Amino acid sequence: MALITSNPAEFAEAATSGKLVGLDGGTKTIGLAVCDAGWSFAGPAETIRRTKFTNDLNQLEALVRTQDVKGLVVGLPLNMDGSDSPRTQSVRAFARNLASLELPILLWDERWSTQA
């Protein structure tokens, strides 16, 4: 089973050097960004319009294959105090469902991502 963690050091150990895909899982779309193999720069890749999870997974899997992706970073929507938000549990379940891709998954605290 794939590693799913919130610990960046643990993720870095599991994800061999190579490209990463960042996922922003919304209720209607999944925004994707690709990070270079040196983990320095990321840019937008595509947006998957959500349908059935199997279809969404197939589209993501195609990107993973063509880009030779070595890990996934999933935005985790927490409340400002660090507690779970209403969407947190669904994002965690989404990450568990991505484990079939057999890539390490980092759940990234996205509380300050808009300001950054």
C-alpha atoms as an extended CHARMM CRD file, in Angstrom:
* protein
*
       116  EXT
         1         1  MET       CA              0.0000000000        0.0000000000        0.0000000000  PROA      1               0.0000000000
         2         2  ALA       CA              1.1830000000        3.5140000000       -0.7780000000  PROA      2               0.0000000000
         3         3  LEU       CA              2.4800000000        5.7850000000        1.9580000000  PROA      3               0.0000000000
         4         4  ILE       CA              0.0320000000        8.5430000000        2.9140000000  PROA      4               0.0000000000
         5         5  THR       CA              1.5740000000       11.0880000000        5.2850000000  PROA      5               0.0000000000
         6         6  SER       CA              1.4930000000       14.6950000000        6.4650000000  PROA      6               0.0000000000
         7         7  ASN       CA              5.2150000000       14.5400000000        7.2570000000  PROA      7               0.0000000000
         8         8  PRO       CA              7.3040000000       16.1260000000        4.4520000000  PROA      8               0.0000000000
         9         9  ALA       CA             10.5150000000       14.3570000000        5.5510000000  PROA      9               0.0000000000
        10        10  GLU       CA              8.8110000000       10.9600000000        5.5060000000  PROA      10              0.0000000000
        11        11  PHE       CA              7.3680000000       11.7380000000        2.0760000000  PROA      11              0.0000000000
        12        12  ALA       CA             10.7420000000       12.8950000000        0.7110000000  PROA      12              0.0000000000
        13        13  GLU       CA             12.3050000000        9.6420000000        1.8550000000  PROA      13              0.0000000000
        14        14  ALA       CA              9.6120000000        7.5870000000        0.0990000000  PROA      14              0.0000000000
        15        15  ALA       CA              9.3790000000        9.6610000000       -3.0950000000  PROA      15              0.0000000000
        16        16  THR       CA             12.5080000000        9.0710000000       -5.0970000000  PROA      16              0.0000000000
        17        17  SER       CA             13.6980000000       12.1200000000       -6.9630000000  PROA      17              0.0000000000
        18        18  GLY       CA             11.4200000000       12.8790000000       -9.8380000000  PROA      18              0.0000000000
        19        19  LYS       CA              8.3950000000       14.9200000000      -10.7440000000  PROA      19              0.0000000000
        20        20  LEU       CA              5.5170000000       15.4670000000       -8.3440000000  PROA      20              0.0000000000
        21        21  VAL       CA              1.8810000000       16.2090000000       -9.0730000000  PROA      21              0.0000000000
        22        22  GLY       CA             -0.0390000000       18.5690000000       -6.8180000000  PROA      22              0.0000000000
        23        23  LEU       CA             -3.7760000000       17.9910000000       -6.5440000000  PROA      23              0.0000000000
        24        24  ASP       CA             -6.4340000000       20.4270000000       -5.4090000000  PROA      24              0.0000000000
        25        25  GLY       CA             -9.4920000000       18.2190000000       -5.0510000000  PROA      25              0.0000000000
        26        26  GLY       CA            -12.7190000000       20.1610000000       -5.2450000000  PROA      26              0.0000000000
        27        27  THR       CA            -16.2550000000       18.8770000000       -5.4540000000  PROA      27              0.0000000000
        28        28  LYS       CA            -16.5510000000       19.5990000000       -9.2040000000  PROA      28              0.0000000000
        29        29  THR       CA            -12.9470000000       19.6390000000      -10.4280000000  PROA      29              0.0000000000
        30        30  ILE       CA             -9.4610000000       18.4350000000       -9.5290000000  PROA      30              0.0000000000
        31        31  GLY       CA             -6.7870000000       21.0100000000      -10.2580000000  PROA      31              0.0000000000
        32        32  LEU       CA             -3.4010000000       19.5370000000      -11.1650000000  PROA      32              0.0000000000
        33        33  ALA       CA              0.0650000000       21.0780000000      -11.1130000000  PROA      33              0.0000000000
        34        34  VAL       CA              3.3530000000       19.4040000000      -12.0300000000  PROA      34              0.0000000000
        35        35  CYS       CA              6.5810000000       20.0480000000      -10.1340000000  PROA      35              0.0000000000
        36        36  ASP       CA              9.9540000000       19.5030000000      -11.7790000000  PROA      36              0.0000000000
        37        37  ALA       CA             12.2330000000       16.6020000000      -10.8030000000  PROA      37              0.0000000000
        38        38  GLY       CA             14.3390000000       18.8700000000       -8.5800000000  PROA      38              0.0000000000
        39        39  TRP       CA             11.2360000000       19.9030000000       -6.6050000000  PROA      39              0.0000000000
        40        40  SER       CA             11.9360000000       23.5820000000       -7.2280000000  PROA      40              0.0000000000
        41        41  PHE       CA              9.2880000000       24.8110000000       -9.6610000000  PROA      41              0.0000000000
        42        42  ALA       CA              5.6650000000       23.8960000000      -10.2190000000  PROA      42              0.0000000000
        43        43  GLY       CA              3.2090000000       24.9990000000      -12.8360000000  PROA      43              0.0000000000
        44        44  PRO       CA             -0.3790000000       24.3000000000      -13.7880000000  PROA      44              0.0000000000
        45        45  ALA       CA             -0.9920000000       21.0900000000      -15.7000000000  PROA      45              0.0000000000
        46        46  GLU       CA             -4.7040000000       20.5790000000      -16.2610000000  PROA      46              0.0000000000
        47        47  THR       CA             -8.0820000000       20.4750000000      -14.5880000000  PROA      47              0.0000000000
        48        48  ILE       CA            -10.0400000000       17.2600000000      -14.3910000000  PROA      48              0.0000000000
        49        49  ARG       CA            -13.7960000000       17.7420000000      -14.3920000000  PROA      49              0.0000000000
        50        50  ARG       CA            -15.0170000000       15.2720000000      -11.7980000000  PROA      50              0.0000000000
        51        51  THR       CA            -17.3300000000       12.5020000000      -12.9060000000  PROA      51              0.0000000000
        52        52  LYS       CA            -17.0800000000        8.9620000000      -11.5690000000  PROA      52              0.0000000000
        53        53  PHE       CA            -13.9610000000        8.3400000000       -9.4910000000  PROA      53              0.0000000000
        54        54  THR       CA            -12.7800000000        5.6000000000      -11.8720000000  PROA      54              0.0000000000
        55        55  ASN       CA            -12.8020000000        8.0720000000      -14.7770000000  PROA      55              0.0000000000
        56        56  ASP       CA            -11.0180000000       10.7110000000      -12.6890000000  PROA      56              0.0000000000
        57        57  LEU       CA             -8.4080000000        8.1680000000      -11.6120000000  PROA      57              0.0000000000
        58        58  ASN       CA             -7.8280000000        7.0510000000      -15.2090000000  PROA      58              0.0000000000
        59        59  GLN       CA             -7.1460000000       10.6470000000      -16.2800000000  PROA      59              0.0000000000
        60        60  LEU       CA             -4.7740000000       11.1770000000      -13.3760000000  PROA      60              0.0000000000
        61        61  GLU       CA             -3.0450000000        7.8660000000      -14.0640000000  PROA      61              0.0000000000
        62        62  ALA       CA             -2.4300000000        8.9110000000      -17.6810000000  PROA      62              0.0000000000
        63        63  LEU       CA             -0.7400000000       12.1200000000      -16.4990000000  PROA      63              0.0000000000
        64        64  VAL       CA              1.3350000000       10.1820000000      -13.9580000000  PROA      64              0.0000000000
        65        65  ARG       CA              2.5400000000        7.8120000000      -16.6850000000  PROA      65              0.0000000000
        66        66  THR       CA              3.3280000000       10.4410000000      -19.3230000000  PROA      66              0.0000000000
        67        67  GLN       CA              5.1120000000       12.7460000000      -16.8640000000  PROA      67              0.0000000000
        68        68  ASP       CA              6.9460000000        9.9330000000      -14.9890000000  PROA      68              0.0000000000
        69        69  VAL       CA              5.5950000000       11.1740000000      -11.6550000000  PROA      69              0.0000000000
        70        70  LYS       CA              7.1820000000        9.8720000000       -8.4280000000  PROA      70              0.0000000000
        71        71  GLY       CA              4.7850000000       11.3000000000       -5.8060000000  PROA      71              0.0000000000
        72        72  LEU       CA              1.5020000000       13.1110000000       -5.2000000000  PROA      72              0.0000000000
        73        73  VAL       CA              0.8760000000       16.1680000000       -3.0270000000  PROA      73              0.0000000000
        74        74  VAL       CA             -2.7690000000       16.5890000000       -2.0450000000  PROA      74              0.0000000000
        75        75  GLY       CA             -3.9910000000       19.8920000000       -0.5910000000  PROA      75              0.0000000000
        76        76  LEU       CA             -5.5520000000       19.3230000000        2.8360000000  PROA      76              0.0000000000
        77        77  PRO       CA             -8.1480000000       21.9850000000        3.7360000000  PROA      77              0.0000000000
        78        78  LEU       CA             -7.7690000000       22.5820000000        7.4810000000  PROA      78              0.0000000000
        79        79  ASN       CA             -9.3850000000       25.2880000000        9.5920000000  PROA      79              0.0000000000
        80        80  MET       CA             -7.1070000000       28.1630000000       10.6040000000  PROA      80              0.0000000000
        81        81  ASP       CA             -6.6740000000       26.6020000000       14.0780000000  PROA      81              0.0000000000
        82        82  GLY       CA             -5.4150000000       23.3650000000       12.4890000000  PROA      82              0.0000000000
        83        83  SER       CA             -8.5840000000       21.3800000000       13.1170000000  PROA      83              0.0000000000
        84        84  ASP       CA            -10.4300000000       19.4850000000       10.4060000000  PROA      84              0.0000000000
        85        85  SER       CA            -12.6920000000       21.5110000000        8.1570000000  PROA      85              0.0000000000
        86        86  PRO       CA            -15.9240000000       20.1400000000        6.6870000000  PROA      86              0.0000000000
        87        87  ARG       CA            -13.9650000000       19.0480000000        3.5510000000  PROA      87              0.0000000000
        88        88  THR       CA            -10.9740000000       17.5020000000        5.3350000000  PROA      88              0.0000000000
        89        89  GLN       CA            -12.4030000000       14.0120000000        5.7280000000  PROA      89              0.0000000000
        90        90  SER       CA            -13.4820000000       13.8140000000        2.0890000000  PROA      90              0.0000000000
        91        91  VAL       CA             -9.9910000000       14.8850000000        0.9820000000  PROA      91              0.0000000000
        92        92  ARG       CA             -8.4260000000       12.2350000000        3.2260000000  PROA      92              0.0000000000
        93        93  ALA       CA            -10.7460000000        9.6160000000        1.6720000000  PROA      93              0.0000000000
        94        94  PHE       CA             -9.8090000000       10.9030000000       -1.7930000000  PROA      94              0.0000000000
        95        95  ALA       CA             -6.1050000000       10.4300000000       -0.9200000000  PROA      95              0.0000000000
        96        96  ARG       CA             -6.7710000000        6.8800000000        0.3060000000  PROA      96              0.0000000000
        97        97  ASN       CA             -8.4820000000        6.1290000000       -3.0140000000  PROA      97              0.0000000000
        98        98  LEU       CA             -5.3940000000        7.4180000000       -4.8680000000  PROA      98              0.0000000000
        99        99  ALA       CA             -3.2630000000        4.7900000000       -3.0950000000  PROA      99              0.0000000000
       100       100  SER       CA             -4.0130000000        2.4280000000       -5.9850000000  PROA      100             0.0000000000
       101       101  LEU       CA             -1.5280000000        4.4960000000       -8.0420000000  PROA      101             0.0000000000
       102       102  GLU       CA              1.1630000000        3.0930000000       -5.7290000000  PROA      102             0.0000000000
       103       103  LEU       CA              2.8760000000        6.4550000000       -5.2470000000  PROA      103             0.0000000000
       104       104  PRO       CA              3.7290000000        8.1610000000       -1.9610000000  PROA      104             0.0000000000
       105       105  ILE       CA              1.1340000000       10.7920000000       -1.0490000000  PROA      105             0.0000000000
       106       106  LEU       CA              1.7850000000       13.9240000000        1.0020000000  PROA      106             0.0000000000
       107       107  LEU       CA             -1.2220000000       15.6290000000        2.6000000000  PROA      107             0.0000000000
       108       108  TRP       CA             -0.1910000000       19.2910000000        2.4690000000  PROA      108             0.0000000000
       109       109  ASP       CA             -1.6500000000       21.8220000000        4.9010000000  PROA      109             0.0000000000
       110       110  GLU       CA             -3.0520000000       24.4510000000        2.5410000000  PROA      110             0.0000000000
       111       111  ARG       CA             -4.1670000000       27.0180000000        5.1120000000  PROA      111             0.0000000000
       112       112  TRP       CA             -1.7420000000       29.6910000000        3.9130000000  PROA      112             0.0000000000
       113       113  SER       CA             -1.4640000000       28.6960000000        0.2420000000  PROA      113             0.0000000000
       114       114  THR       CA             -3.5820000000       31.6030000000       -1.0330000000  PROA      114             0.0000000000
       115       115  GLN       CA             -1.4290000000       34.1720000000        0.7650000000  PROA      115             0.0000000000
       116       116  ALA       CA              1.7900000000       32.4700000000       -0.3630000000  PROA      116             0.0000000000
